[in-house]
Amino acid sequence: MTATVTPSSGRKTGDVEKTDNGGARGRRFPRIPDRIRQGGLPYLLLLPAVVLELLVHIIPMVIGIWVSFRQLTQFFIRNWGNSPSAGFDNYKIAIDFDAPIGQALLHSFLVTCAFTVLSVGLSWLLGVAAAIMLQENFRGRSVLRTIFLVPYALPVYAAVITWAFMFQHDNGVINHVLHDQLGLTDKPSFWLIGNNSFIALVIVSLWKSWPFAFLMLMAALQNIPRDLYEAASIDGAGIWQQIRKITLPSLRPVNQVLVLVLFLWTFNDFNTPYVLFGKSAPEAADLISIHIYQSSFVTWNFGSGSAMSVLLLLFLLLVTAVYLLITSRGRKGTDV
């Protein structure tokens, strides 16, 4: 008597149908979750970051470029989509240095360049000095490292507001120390107005930025073998020769990235001058970020302010491209 076996129609997806000789007659297809995990999971994890990047940076940037070609003033705020076209008029007005608007923008640009050079240069110099000093083991090194990183850990608004109180004319601690205790000035100085406002701005930016340079350089110094210094010391090299021949060349890759990051952060800094001086910064401390803010949200000329922002973006892109080209060529030359 022969028994007839009916194949089961309830085979699950992904099962392999066996033949009589034990071979696999069917191919096992991966389940949908397996396919997502193997190919699509990385893109799925990147999706939130891509969406946030679009919402926070890309879309506002595209809208800002579009606004720069419109005559968007306070009269078209409610219906800004129907504002008349301006063509390149906003850009022509911004770069017309013979006109008052162009002259003011050029002055703000030069002030920002001077502020950035001083802040970045001094931040790097202090960061290098502190990082080298704290490489040696001595009592209290951990305490000094913590103290040096305090400005970087504090919230920006709280730190700048504290400095604003310290720079007050009548009851600020700066004038109290310089004038009342040390007698270095004939009378209390005005730090938040006039030419002294530039000095105050550089001091606050330096105090806020140099701990980041110190942190990056201190981490980079950990990767330099101590054998190099010991060998140089045996050969008779002094401390300055070791810094010039070993430390600075070894820090070159980190310095290339550090200087670029500090430059971009400082040139675009808005929080420090805004909290320190308010909506209207003194002429000596009129950074381009505050100038663009005033052109957009104080005078209600969003088209002109957007054009200035696009010009600033193009300038930063150009400087970044030239900087990376020069540093990459210098790195290839040293590698060869």
Disulfide bonds with the S-S distance in Angstrom:
none
